[in-house]
């Protein structure tokens, strides 16, 4: 029985053929070559930063018994071979004492290699949200890509890219909490509604200490925001208006202020840069 791997993002599928067919557990591809492990070098654009020791140990033991079933994907760089996908497999091969590693050699440039490495990790769900956000940010910066262009390349929506990258705007310790899995990206998105970084951090610690889920986090931050506004406000605001503000902030992921007049009012929506404005517009025009 032949099984075909999931496709890449729309743009990458046209650039890199991913026709790796698996038949009875054995890779079959005319470009598979055994390469001296000493000639294989890491990819500086590797998005994955953490490699869990237990999982790596299990893979190492499997390779010692069965060998490497799925080849590593590389590209030729001068007299070396740079990894495109498979750094964890390479580490396990080294730990298993292999001298040669089966590889698929791709003729691609640095940009395509970086995108492929990102997509490969996303499809395996190997990246934590912060690694994913950093990878998106680096690709956009290094190759002058818009969020829309990157979204097309990796097969994600533009709003998904925007919301993921926004996690990097959180207070530094909170970013670390998400990277370590102590908080989810859902928690992070709610915490972005708290603009004061110290208050963000206090809220994050309360979430962890009380094991709050995302819904409970939303309720906590809403109450906190309302309490803060009540303390600082010089006027007795309509509770209904305040509830509407909270609902809008939760929907748009940014600060919203409803200003009432005698016969009319206005809505103030904060945004933080052009990309954030595009994200808000996309939410409003859905």
C-alpha atoms as an extended CHARMM CRD file, in Angstrom:
* protein
*
       286  EXT
         1         1  UNK       CA              0.0000000000        0.0000000000        0.0000000000  PROA      1               0.0000000000
         2         2  UNK       CA              1.3870000000        3.4070000000       -0.9700000000  PROA      2               0.0000000000
         3         3  UNK       CA              0.8730000000        6.4700000000        1.2040000000  PROA      3               0.0000000000
         4         4  UNK       CA              1.5190000000        9.9880000000       -0.0370000000  PROA      4               0.0000000000
         5         5  UNK       CA              2.4950000000       12.6730000000        2.4490000000  PROA      5               0.0000000000
         6         6  UNK       CA              0.3750000000       15.7830000000        2.9100000000  PROA      6               0.0000000000
         7         7  UNK       CA              1.0460000000       18.5730000000        0.4230000000  PROA      7               0.0000000000
         8         8  UNK       CA              3.0280000000       21.6940000000        1.1120000000  PROA      8               0.0000000000
         9         9  UNK       CA              1.7710000000       25.2340000000        1.1060000000  PROA      9               0.0000000000
        10        10  UNK       CA              0.3600000000       26.4210000000       -2.2120000000  PROA      10              0.0000000000
        11        11  UNK       CA              3.4980000000       28.2740000000       -3.2720000000  PROA      11              0.0000000000
        12        12  UNK       CA              5.9850000000       25.6430000000       -2.1440000000  PROA      12              0.0000000000
        13        13  UNK       CA              4.2230000000       22.7880000000       -3.9010000000  PROA      13              0.0000000000
        14        14  UNK       CA              5.1830000000       24.3900000000       -7.2030000000  PROA      14              0.0000000000
        15        15  UNK       CA              8.7960000000       24.8000000000       -6.1390000000  PROA      15              0.0000000000
        16        16  UNK       CA              9.6040000000       21.5020000000       -4.4530000000  PROA      16              0.0000000000
        17        17  UNK       CA              8.3200000000       18.1030000000       -5.5060000000  PROA      17              0.0000000000
        18        18  UNK       CA              7.3270000000       16.0980000000       -2.4470000000  PROA      18              0.0000000000
        19        19  UNK       CA              6.6980000000       12.7980000000       -4.2010000000  PROA      19              0.0000000000
        20        20  UNK       CA              8.2340000000       10.6230000000       -1.4780000000  PROA      20              0.0000000000
        21        21  UNK       CA              6.2990000000        7.3870000000       -1.7210000000  PROA      21              0.0000000000
        22        22  UNK       CA              6.4130000000        4.9560000000        1.1770000000  PROA      22              0.0000000000
        23        23  UNK       CA              5.9280000000        1.2950000000        0.3100000000  PROA      23              0.0000000000
        24        24  UNK       CA              5.9180000000       -1.2340000000        3.1390000000  PROA      24              0.0000000000
        25        25  UNK       CA              7.9030000000        1.1470000000        5.3370000000  PROA      25              0.0000000000
        26        26  UNK       CA             10.7220000000        1.6530000000        2.8320000000  PROA      26              0.0000000000
        27        27  UNK       CA             11.3970000000        4.9320000000        0.9960000000  PROA      27              0.0000000000
        28        28  UNK       CA             11.4700000000        4.6980000000       -2.7630000000  PROA      28              0.0000000000
        29        29  UNK       CA             12.9740000000        7.6510000000       -4.6110000000  PROA      29              0.0000000000
        30        30  UNK       CA             15.6130000000        7.6960000000       -7.3410000000  PROA      30              0.0000000000
        31        31  UNK       CA             17.3950000000       10.6060000000       -5.6740000000  PROA      31              0.0000000000
        32        32  UNK       CA             18.0180000000        8.8580000000       -2.3470000000  PROA      32              0.0000000000
        33        33  UNK       CA             21.7550000000        8.6840000000       -1.6800000000  PROA      33              0.0000000000
        34        34  UNK       CA             23.8020000000        7.5770000000        1.2990000000  PROA      34              0.0000000000
        35        35  UNK       CA             25.9200000000       10.5510000000        2.4190000000  PROA      35              0.0000000000
        36        36  UNK       CA             28.8030000000       10.6690000000        4.8720000000  PROA      36              0.0000000000
        37        37  UNK       CA             27.2810000000       12.0130000000        8.0910000000  PROA      37              0.0000000000
        38        38  UNK       CA             30.2920000000       14.3110000000        8.5620000000  PROA      38              0.0000000000
        39        39  UNK       CA             29.3680000000       16.1680000000        5.3660000000  PROA      39              0.0000000000
        40        40  UNK       CA             25.8410000000       17.0400000000        6.5520000000  PROA      40              0.0000000000
        41        41  UNK       CA             25.5250000000       20.4560000000        8.2150000000  PROA      41              0.0000000000
        42        42  UNK       CA             22.6400000000       22.1220000000       10.1160000000  PROA      42              0.0000000000
        43        43  UNK       CA             20.3290000000       24.6650000000        8.5290000000  PROA      43              0.0000000000
        44        44  UNK       CA             20.7080000000       28.1070000000       10.0990000000  PROA      44              0.0000000000
        45        45  UNK       CA             17.0600000000       28.7460000000        9.1750000000  PROA      45              0.0000000000
        46        46  UNK       CA             15.8430000000       25.7140000000       11.1270000000  PROA      46              0.0000000000
        47        47  UNK       CA             12.7020000000       27.0040000000       12.9020000000  PROA      47              0.0000000000
        48        48  UNK       CA             12.7110000000       24.3310000000       15.5580000000  PROA      48              0.0000000000
        49        49  UNK       CA             14.7400000000       25.3560000000       18.6080000000  PROA      49              0.0000000000
        50        50  UNK       CA             13.8940000000       22.6630000000       21.1710000000  PROA      50              0.0000000000
        51        51  UNK       CA             14.5390000000       18.9400000000       20.7650000000  PROA      51              0.0000000000
        52        52  UNK       CA             13.0370000000       16.8560000000       23.5760000000  PROA      52              0.0000000000
        53        53  UNK       CA             15.5660000000       14.3860000000       24.9150000000  PROA      53              0.0000000000
        54        54  UNK       CA             13.0910000000       11.5440000000       25.5850000000  PROA      54              0.0000000000
        55        55  UNK       CA             11.7080000000       11.6040000000       22.0340000000  PROA      55              0.0000000000
        56        56  UNK       CA             15.2330000000       11.9020000000       20.6160000000  PROA      56              0.0000000000
        57        57  UNK       CA             16.3400000000        8.9150000000       22.6940000000  PROA      57              0.0000000000
        58        58  UNK       CA             13.4070000000        6.8300000000       21.4290000000  PROA      58              0.0000000000
        59        59  UNK       CA             14.2400000000        7.7140000000       17.8200000000  PROA      59              0.0000000000
        60        60  UNK       CA             17.9160000000        6.8670000000       18.3960000000  PROA      60              0.0000000000
        61        61  UNK       CA             17.0120000000        3.4190000000       19.7240000000  PROA      61              0.0000000000
        62        62  UNK       CA             14.6860000000        2.8260000000       16.7630000000  PROA      62              0.0000000000
        63        63  UNK       CA             17.4250000000        3.7950000000       14.2930000000  PROA      63              0.0000000000
        64        64  UNK       CA             19.8820000000        1.4160000000       15.9950000000  PROA      64              0.0000000000
        65        65  UNK       CA             17.4260000000       -1.4420000000       15.4170000000  PROA      65              0.0000000000
        66        66  UNK       CA             15.7700000000       -0.5790000000       12.1010000000  PROA      66              0.0000000000
        67        67  UNK       CA             18.0270000000        2.0390000000       10.5440000000  PROA      67              0.0000000000
        68        68  UNK       CA             16.6970000000        5.3730000000        9.2610000000  PROA      68              0.0000000000
        69        69  UNK       CA             13.3970000000        4.6660000000        7.4580000000  PROA      69              0.0000000000
        70        70  UNK       CA             12.6420000000        8.2000000000        6.2530000000  PROA      70              0.0000000000
        71        71  UNK       CA             15.5250000000        9.9410000000        4.4350000000  PROA      71              0.0000000000
        72        72  UNK       CA             16.7590000000       13.3770000000        5.4110000000  PROA      72              0.0000000000
        73        73  UNK       CA             16.2010000000       16.1120000000        2.8140000000  PROA      73              0.0000000000
        74        74  UNK       CA             19.2990000000       18.1880000000        2.0130000000  PROA      74              0.0000000000
        75        75  UNK       CA             20.7110000000       20.6090000000       -0.5530000000  PROA      75              0.0000000000
        76        76  UNK       CA             24.2650000000       20.8840000000       -1.8410000000  PROA      76              0.0000000000
        77        77  UNK       CA             26.1790000000       23.8580000000       -0.4370000000  PROA      77              0.0000000000
        78        78  UNK       CA             29.7340000000       23.9270000000       -1.8070000000  PROA      78              0.0000000000
        79        79  UNK       CA             31.2680000000       20.6080000000       -0.6850000000  PROA      79              0.0000000000
        80        80  UNK       CA             28.7300000000       20.0300000000        2.1080000000  PROA      80              0.0000000000
        81        81  UNK       CA             25.0580000000       19.0880000000        2.3650000000  PROA      81              0.0000000000
        82        82  UNK       CA             22.7970000000       21.4440000000        4.3130000000  PROA      82              0.0000000000
        83        83  UNK       CA             19.6940000000       20.0250000000        5.9740000000  PROA      83              0.0000000000
        84        84  UNK       CA             16.3550000000       21.1960000000        4.6090000000  PROA      84              0.0000000000
        85        85  UNK       CA             14.2530000000       18.8300000000        6.7020000000  PROA      85              0.0000000000
        86        86  UNK       CA             15.2940000000       16.2210000000        9.2550000000  PROA      86              0.0000000000
        87        87  UNK       CA             17.6100000000       17.7800000000       11.8390000000  PROA      87              0.0000000000
        88        88  UNK       CA             16.0860000000       15.6720000000       14.6380000000  PROA      88              0.0000000000
        89        89  UNK       CA             16.6550000000       12.5480000000       12.5350000000  PROA      89              0.0000000000
        90        90  UNK       CA             20.2790000000       13.5990000000       11.9060000000  PROA      90              0.0000000000
        91        91  UNK       CA             20.8960000000       14.1010000000       15.6290000000  PROA      91              0.0000000000
        92        92  UNK       CA             19.4650000000       10.6680000000       16.3400000000  PROA      92              0.0000000000
        93        93  UNK       CA             21.6200000000        9.1340000000       13.5740000000  PROA      93              0.0000000000
        94        94  UNK       CA             24.7270000000       10.6570000000       15.1310000000  PROA      94              0.0000000000
        95        95  UNK       CA             23.7140000000        9.3400000000       18.5570000000  PROA      95              0.0000000000
        96        96  UNK       CA             23.1020000000        5.9110000000       17.0170000000  PROA      96              0.0000000000
        97        97  UNK       CA             26.6320000000        5.9080000000       15.5990000000  PROA      97              0.0000000000
        98        98  UNK       CA             25.7070000000        5.8820000000       11.8920000000  PROA      98              0.0000000000
        99        99  UNK       CA             28.5020000000        6.8260000000        9.5030000000  PROA      99              0.0000000000
       100       100  UNK       CA             26.2370000000        7.3490000000        6.4720000000  PROA      100             0.0000000000
       101       101  UNK       CA             22.6920000000        8.6870000000        6.2400000000  PROA      101             0.0000000000
       102       102  UNK       CA             20.1390000000        8.1840000000        3.4260000000  PROA      102             0.0000000000
       103       103  UNK       CA             19.3230000000       11.5930000000        1.9660000000  PROA      103             0.0000000000
       104       104  UNK       CA             17.2080000000       13.1570000000       -0.7610000000  PROA      104             0.0000000000
       105       105  UNK       CA             19.1490000000       15.9430000000       -2.4900000000  PROA      105             0.0000000000
       106       106  UNK       CA             17.1060000000       18.9390000000       -3.6360000000  PROA      106             0.0000000000
       107       107  UNK       CA             18.3640000000       21.6620000000       -5.9620000000  PROA      107             0.0000000000
       108       108  UNK       CA             16.8270000000       24.7100000000       -4.2590000000  PROA      108             0.0000000000
       109       109  UNK       CA             17.9720000000       28.1200000000       -3.0570000000  PROA      109             0.0000000000
       110       110  UNK       CA             18.2060000000       29.3990000000        0.5230000000  PROA      110             0.0000000000
       111       111  UNK       CA             14.7400000000       30.9930000000        0.4990000000  PROA      111             0.0000000000
       112       112  UNK       CA             12.9460000000       27.8730000000       -0.6750000000  PROA      112             0.0000000000
       113       113  UNK       CA             14.9610000000       25.7670000000        1.7730000000  PROA      113             0.0000000000
       114       114  UNK       CA             13.9020000000       27.9970000000        4.6900000000  PROA      114             0.0000000000
       115       115  UNK       CA             10.2300000000       27.8580000000        3.6780000000  PROA      115             0.0000000000
       116       116  UNK       CA             10.3570000000       24.1050000000        3.1950000000  PROA      116             0.0000000000
       117       117  UNK       CA             11.9200000000       23.6030000000        6.6390000000  PROA      117             0.0000000000
       118       118  UNK       CA              9.1660000000       25.6960000000        8.2100000000  PROA      118             0.0000000000
       119       119  UNK       CA              6.3260000000       23.8960000000        6.4290000000  PROA      119             0.0000000000
       120       120  UNK       CA              7.7980000000       20.4730000000        7.1810000000  PROA      120             0.0000000000
       121       121  UNK       CA              7.8710000000       21.2700000000       10.9000000000  PROA      121             0.0000000000
       122       122  UNK       CA              4.3720000000       22.7800000000       10.8480000000  PROA      122             0.0000000000
       123       123  UNK       CA              2.9470000000       19.7020000000        9.1440000000  PROA      123             0.0000000000
       124       124  UNK       CA              4.5540000000       17.4760000000       11.7480000000  PROA      124             0.0000000000
       125       125  UNK       CA              3.2740000000       19.8410000000       14.4830000000  PROA      125             0.0000000000
       126       126  UNK       CA              6.8340000000       19.8830000000       15.8430000000  PROA      126             0.0000000000
       127       127  UNK       CA              7.0060000000       23.6250000000       16.4960000000  PROA      127             0.0000000000
       128       128  UNK       CA              5.7700000000       25.4020000000       19.5850000000  PROA      128             0.0000000000
       129       129  UNK       CA              3.8200000000       28.6320000000       18.8660000000  PROA      129             0.0000000000
       130       130  UNK       CA              6.8080000000       30.8870000000       19.5860000000  PROA      130             0.0000000000
       131       131  UNK       CA              9.1500000000       28.9510000000       17.2880000000  PROA      131             0.0000000000
       132       132  UNK       CA              6.4790000000       29.2180000000       14.6110000000  PROA      132             0.0000000000
       133       133  UNK       CA              6.0470000000       32.9660000000       15.2010000000  PROA      133             0.0000000000
       134       134  UNK       CA              9.8010000000       33.5870000000       15.0660000000  PROA      134             0.0000000000
       135       135  UNK       CA             10.0820000000       31.5770000000       11.8600000000  PROA      135             0.0000000000
       136       136  UNK       CA              7.2960000000       33.5790000000       10.1930000000  PROA      136             0.0000000000
       137       137  UNK       CA              8.8530000000       36.8620000000       11.3050000000  PROA      137             0.0000000000
       138       138  UNK       CA             12.3050000000       35.8590000000       10.0260000000  PROA      138             0.0000000000
       139       139  UNK       CA             10.9810000000       34.7310000000        6.6410000000  PROA      139             0.0000000000
       140       140  UNK       CA              9.0570000000       37.9780000000        6.1560000000  PROA      140             0.0000000000
       141       141  UNK       CA             12.0780000000       40.0580000000        7.1510000000  PROA      141             0.0000000000
       142       142  UNK       CA             14.7460000000       38.1130000000        5.2600000000  PROA      142             0.0000000000
       143       143  UNK       CA             12.8080000000       37.8090000000        2.0070000000  PROA      143             0.0000000000
       144       144  UNK       CA             10.6710000000       40.9570000000        2.1720000000  PROA      144             0.0000000000
       145       145  UNK       CA              7.4200000000       39.0010000000        2.1980000000  PROA      145             0.0000000000
       146       146  UNK       CA              4.0380000000       40.3880000000        3.2060000000  PROA      146             0.0000000000
       147       147  UNK       CA              1.8270000000       38.3620000000        5.5150000000  PROA      147             0.0000000000
       148       148  UNK       CA             -0.3910000000       37.5780000000        2.5430000000  PROA      148             0.0000000000
       149       149  UNK       CA              2.5240000000       36.2720000000        0.4690000000  PROA      149             0.0000000000
       150       150  UNK       CA              3.8430000000       34.1570000000        3.3230000000  PROA      150             0.0000000000
       151       151  UNK       CA              0.3650000000       32.8050000000        4.0200000000  PROA      151             0.0000000000
       152       152  UNK       CA              0.0960000000       31.6370000000        0.4030000000  PROA      152             0.0000000000
       153       153  UNK       CA              3.5100000000       29.9870000000        0.6030000000  PROA      153             0.0000000000
       154       154  UNK       CA              2.8850000000       27.9820000000        3.7870000000  PROA      154             0.0000000000
       155       155  UNK       CA             -0.8000000000       27.2180000000        3.2780000000  PROA      155             0.0000000000
       156       156  UNK       CA             -2.1240000000       29.2890000000        6.1870000000  PROA      156             0.0000000000
       157       157  UNK       CA             -4.5790000000       32.1990000000        6.3210000000  PROA      157             0.0000000000
       158       158  UNK       CA             -3.1660000000       35.7070000000        6.6020000000  PROA      158             0.0000000000
       159       159  UNK       CA             -5.0290000000       36.2520000000        9.8740000000  PROA      159             0.0000000000
       160       160  UNK       CA             -3.4080000000       33.0880000000       11.2760000000  PROA      160             0.0000000000
       161       161  UNK       CA              0.0520000000       34.4160000000       10.3880000000  PROA      161             0.0000000000
       162       162  UNK       CA             -0.7690000000       37.8310000000       11.8940000000  PROA      162             0.0000000000
       163       163  UNK       CA             -2.1530000000       36.4120000000       15.1420000000  PROA      163             0.0000000000
       164       164  UNK       CA              0.7810000000       34.0450000000       15.5440000000  PROA      164             0.0000000000
       165       165  UNK       CA              3.4080000000       36.7550000000       15.0240000000  PROA      165             0.0000000000
       166       166  UNK       CA              1.5610000000       39.0600000000       17.4650000000  PROA      166             0.0000000000
       167       167  UNK       CA              2.4600000000       36.6470000000       20.2690000000  PROA      167             0.0000000000
       168       168  UNK       CA              5.9850000000       38.0700000000       20.0920000000  PROA      168             0.0000000000
       169       169  UNK       CA              4.5860000000       41.4080000000       21.3510000000  PROA      169             0.0000000000
       170       170  UNK       CA              3.8540000000       39.8610000000       24.7450000000  PROA      170             0.0000000000
       171       171  UNK       CA              6.0280000000       40.5050000000       27.7880000000  PROA      171             0.0000000000
       172       172  UNK       CA              9.2540000000       38.4930000000       27.5240000000  PROA      172             0.0000000000
       173       173  UNK       CA              8.5440000000       36.0640000000       30.3580000000  PROA      173             0.0000000000
       174       174  UNK       CA              5.1330000000       35.2750000000       28.8940000000  PROA      174             0.0000000000
       175       175  UNK       CA              6.7600000000       34.4700000000       25.5490000000  PROA      175             0.0000000000
       176       176  UNK       CA              8.9780000000       31.9960000000       27.4330000000  PROA      176             0.0000000000
       177       177  UNK       CA              5.9590000000       30.4740000000       29.1870000000  PROA      177             0.0000000000
       178       178  UNK       CA              4.3030000000       29.8060000000       25.8170000000  PROA      178             0.0000000000
       179       179  UNK       CA              7.5180000000       28.3810000000       24.3500000000  PROA      179             0.0000000000
       180       180  UNK       CA              7.7860000000       25.9680000000       27.3020000000  PROA      180             0.0000000000
       181       181  UNK       CA              4.1390000000       24.9410000000       27.0550000000  PROA      181             0.0000000000
       182       182  UNK       CA              3.1290000000       26.4700000000       30.3940000000  PROA      182             0.0000000000
       183       183  UNK       CA              0.6960000000       28.7310000000       28.5150000000  PROA      183             0.0000000000
       184       184  UNK       CA             -1.0500000000       28.1380000000       25.1830000000  PROA      184             0.0000000000
       185       185  UNK       CA             -1.1960000000       30.4810000000       22.2190000000  PROA      185             0.0000000000
       186       186  UNK       CA             -4.8770000000       30.9530000000       23.1450000000  PROA      186             0.0000000000
       187       187  UNK       CA             -3.8440000000       32.3080000000       26.5420000000  PROA      187             0.0000000000
       188       188  UNK       CA             -1.3440000000       34.5730000000       24.7980000000  PROA      188             0.0000000000
       189       189  UNK       CA             -3.9430000000       36.0400000000       22.4530000000  PROA      189             0.0000000000
       190       190  UNK       CA             -6.1590000000       36.9260000000       25.4090000000  PROA      190             0.0000000000
       191       191  UNK       CA             -3.2380000000       38.4650000000       27.3080000000  PROA      191             0.0000000000
       192       192  UNK       CA             -2.4740000000       40.7030000000       24.3260000000  PROA      192             0.0000000000
       193       193  UNK       CA             -5.6110000000       42.6200000000       25.3100000000  PROA      193             0.0000000000
       194       194  UNK       CA             -3.7550000000       43.8010000000       28.4420000000  PROA      194             0.0000000000
       195       195  UNK       CA             -1.5020000000       46.6250000000       27.2610000000  PROA      195             0.0000000000
       196       196  UNK       CA              0.4540000000       47.1360000000       30.4810000000  PROA      196             0.0000000000
       197       197  UNK       CA              3.3180000000       44.5940000000       30.4020000000  PROA      197             0.0000000000
       198       198  UNK       CA              3.5010000000       44.2860000000       34.1930000000  PROA      198             0.0000000000
       199       199  UNK       CA             -0.2230000000       43.5770000000       34.3740000000  PROA      199             0.0000000000
       200       200  UNK       CA              0.2240000000       41.0530000000       31.5540000000  PROA      200             0.0000000000
       201       201  UNK       CA              2.8470000000       39.2130000000       33.5730000000  PROA      201             0.0000000000
       202       202  UNK       CA              0.7690000000       39.2110000000       36.7690000000  PROA      202             0.0000000000
       203       203  UNK       CA             -2.1920000000       37.8240000000       34.8410000000  PROA      203             0.0000000000
       204       204  UNK       CA              0.0040000000       35.1480000000       33.2240000000  PROA      204             0.0000000000
       205       205  UNK       CA              1.3050000000       33.9640000000       36.5840000000  PROA      205             0.0000000000
       206       206  UNK       CA             -2.2430000000       33.7970000000       37.9140000000  PROA      206             0.0000000000
       207       207  UNK       CA             -3.2530000000       31.6530000000       34.9130000000  PROA      207             0.0000000000
       208       208  UNK       CA             -0.4040000000       29.2280000000       35.5910000000  PROA      208             0.0000000000
       209       209  UNK       CA             -0.8940000000       29.1340000000       39.3770000000  PROA      209             0.0000000000
       210       210  UNK       CA             -4.6360000000       28.4760000000       39.0390000000  PROA      210             0.0000000000
       211       211  UNK       CA             -4.4380000000       26.3000000000       35.9040000000  PROA      211             0.0000000000
       212       212  UNK       CA             -6.9740000000       28.5130000000       34.1170000000  PROA      212             0.0000000000
       213       213  UNK       CA             -8.2100000000       27.5800000000       30.6540000000  PROA      213             0.0000000000
       214       214  UNK       CA             -8.6430000000       30.1500000000       27.8720000000  PROA      214             0.0000000000
       215       215  UNK       CA            -12.3070000000       30.8400000000       28.6760000000  PROA      215             0.0000000000
       216       216  UNK       CA            -11.4970000000       31.4250000000       32.3440000000  PROA      216             0.0000000000
       217       217  UNK       CA             -8.6220000000       33.6640000000       31.2750000000  PROA      217             0.0000000000
       218       218  UNK       CA            -10.9980000000       35.7520000000       29.1570000000  PROA      218             0.0000000000
       219       219  UNK       CA            -13.3660000000       36.1240000000       32.1090000000  PROA      219             0.0000000000
       220       220  UNK       CA            -10.4970000000       37.1000000000       34.4020000000  PROA      220             0.0000000000
       221       221  UNK       CA             -9.0620000000       39.7080000000       32.0280000000  PROA      221             0.0000000000
       222       222  UNK       CA            -12.5090000000       41.1380000000       31.3070000000  PROA      222             0.0000000000
       223       223  UNK       CA            -13.2150000000       41.6320000000       35.0090000000  PROA      223             0.0000000000
       224       224  UNK       CA             -9.7670000000       43.1220000000       35.5080000000  PROA      224             0.0000000000
       225       225  UNK       CA            -10.2230000000       45.5550000000       32.6180000000  PROA      225             0.0000000000
       226       226  UNK       CA            -13.6280000000       46.6440000000       33.8370000000  PROA      226             0.0000000000
       227       227  UNK       CA            -12.3170000000       47.1080000000       37.3900000000  PROA      227             0.0000000000
       228       228  UNK       CA             -9.3840000000       49.1850000000       36.1470000000  PROA      228             0.0000000000
       229       229  UNK       CA            -11.6160000000       51.3710000000       34.0320000000  PROA      229             0.0000000000
       230       230  UNK       CA            -14.0150000000       51.8920000000       36.9340000000  PROA      230             0.0000000000
       231       231  UNK       CA            -11.1600000000       52.9710000000       39.1760000000  PROA      231             0.0000000000
       232       232  UNK       CA             -9.5820000000       55.3440000000       36.6950000000  PROA      232             0.0000000000
       233       233  UNK       CA            -12.6970000000       56.7780000000       35.0890000000  PROA      233             0.0000000000
       234       234  UNK       CA            -13.9890000000       60.1830000000       36.1510000000  PROA      234             0.0000000000
       235       235  UNK       CA            -17.4800000000       59.4610000000       34.9100000000  PROA      235             0.0000000000
       236       236  UNK       CA            -20.1270000000       56.9150000000       35.7890000000  PROA      236             0.0000000000
       237       237  UNK       CA            -20.1210000000       54.8550000000       32.5950000000  PROA      237             0.0000000000
       238       238  UNK       CA            -23.0320000000       52.8070000000       31.3140000000  PROA      238             0.0000000000
       239       239  UNK       CA            -22.3620000000       49.1100000000       32.1470000000  PROA      239             0.0000000000
       240       240  UNK       CA            -23.9540000000       48.0970000000       28.8490000000  PROA      240             0.0000000000
       241       241  UNK       CA            -21.4440000000       50.2300000000       26.9120000000  PROA      241             0.0000000000
       242       242  UNK       CA            -18.5960000000       48.7190000000       28.9010000000  PROA      242             0.0000000000
       243       243  UNK       CA            -19.8030000000       45.2000000000       28.0810000000  PROA      243             0.0000000000
       244       244  UNK       CA            -19.9430000000       46.1390000000       24.3950000000  PROA      244             0.0000000000
       245       245  UNK       CA            -16.3630000000       47.4060000000       24.6140000000  PROA      245             0.0000000000
       246       246  UNK       CA            -15.2130000000       44.1560000000       26.1700000000  PROA      246             0.0000000000
       247       247  UNK       CA            -16.9350000000       42.0980000000       23.4820000000  PROA      247             0.0000000000
       248       248  UNK       CA            -15.3540000000       44.2050000000       20.7460000000  PROA      248             0.0000000000
       249       249  UNK       CA            -11.8970000000       43.9610000000       22.3290000000  PROA      249             0.0000000000
       250       250  UNK       CA            -12.2220000000       40.1930000000       22.5730000000  PROA      250             0.0000000000
       251       251  UNK       CA            -13.3210000000       39.9460000000       18.9210000000  PROA      251             0.0000000000
       252       252  UNK       CA            -10.7330000000       42.3510000000       17.4880000000  PROA      252             0.0000000000
       253       253  UNK       CA             -7.8620000000       41.4700000000       19.8100000000  PROA      253             0.0000000000
       254       254  UNK       CA             -7.0440000000       45.0980000000       20.5510000000  PROA      254             0.0000000000
       255       255  UNK       CA             -8.1630000000       48.0200000000       22.7010000000  PROA      255             0.0000000000
       256       256  UNK       CA            -11.5510000000       49.4980000000       21.8310000000  PROA      256             0.0000000000
       257       257  UNK       CA            -13.1400000000       52.6240000000       23.3320000000  PROA      257             0.0000000000
       258       258  UNK       CA            -16.8040000000       53.6030000000       22.8510000000  PROA      258             0.0000000000
       259       259  UNK       CA            -17.3170000000       57.3380000000       23.3250000000  PROA      259             0.0000000000
       260       260  UNK       CA            -20.8750000000       58.4780000000       23.9770000000  PROA      260             0.0000000000
       261       261  UNK       CA            -22.2460000000       61.8760000000       23.0850000000  PROA      261             0.0000000000
       262       262  UNK       CA            -25.7230000000       63.3890000000       23.4980000000  PROA      262             0.0000000000
       263       263  UNK       CA            -26.9870000000       62.3860000000       20.0600000000  PROA      263             0.0000000000
       264       264  UNK       CA            -24.0830000000       60.4490000000       18.5810000000  PROA      264             0.0000000000
       265       265  UNK       CA            -20.8720000000       58.6780000000       19.5170000000  PROA      265             0.0000000000
       266       266  UNK       CA            -17.7620000000       57.1790000000       18.0410000000  PROA      266             0.0000000000
       267       267  UNK       CA            -15.6970000000       54.0000000000       18.2120000000  PROA      267             0.0000000000
       268       268  UNK       CA            -11.9290000000       54.2010000000       18.7380000000  PROA      268             0.0000000000
       269       269  UNK       CA             -9.9640000000       51.0860000000       17.7250000000  PROA      269             0.0000000000
       270       270  UNK       CA             -6.2400000000       50.9450000000       18.4470000000  PROA      270             0.0000000000
       271       271  UNK       CA             -3.8500000000       49.2430000000       16.0530000000  PROA      271             0.0000000000
       272       272  UNK       CA             -0.1100000000       48.7130000000       16.1930000000  PROA      272             0.0000000000
       273       273  UNK       CA              1.3540000000       49.0100000000       12.7510000000  PROA      273             0.0000000000
       274       274  UNK       CA              0.0760000000       48.4630000000        9.2250000000  PROA      274             0.0000000000
       275       275  UNK       CA             -0.0410000000       44.6620000000        9.4920000000  PROA      275             0.0000000000
       276       276  UNK       CA             -2.1550000000       44.8860000000       12.6420000000  PROA      276             0.0000000000
       277       277  UNK       CA             -4.5100000000       47.2960000000       10.8700000000  PROA      277             0.0000000000
       278       278  UNK       CA             -4.8810000000       44.8210000000        7.9860000000  PROA      278             0.0000000000
       279       279  UNK       CA             -5.6690000000       42.0670000000       10.4930000000  PROA      279             0.0000000000
       280       280  UNK       CA             -8.4080000000       44.1400000000       12.1390000000  PROA      280             0.0000000000
       281       281  UNK       CA             -9.9060000000       45.0770000000        8.7670000000  PROA      281             0.0000000000
       282       282  UNK       CA             -9.9930000000       41.4000000000        7.8040000000  PROA      282             0.0000000000
       283       283  UNK       CA            -11.8840000000       40.5670000000       11.0090000000  PROA      283             0.0000000000
       284       284  UNK       CA            -14.3630000000       43.4100000000       10.4270000000  PROA      284             0.0000000000
       285       285  UNK       CA            -15.0540000000       42.5120000000        6.8090000000  PROA      285             0.0000000000
       286       286  UNK       CA            -15.5640000000       38.7590000000        7.2630000000  PROA      286             0.0000000000
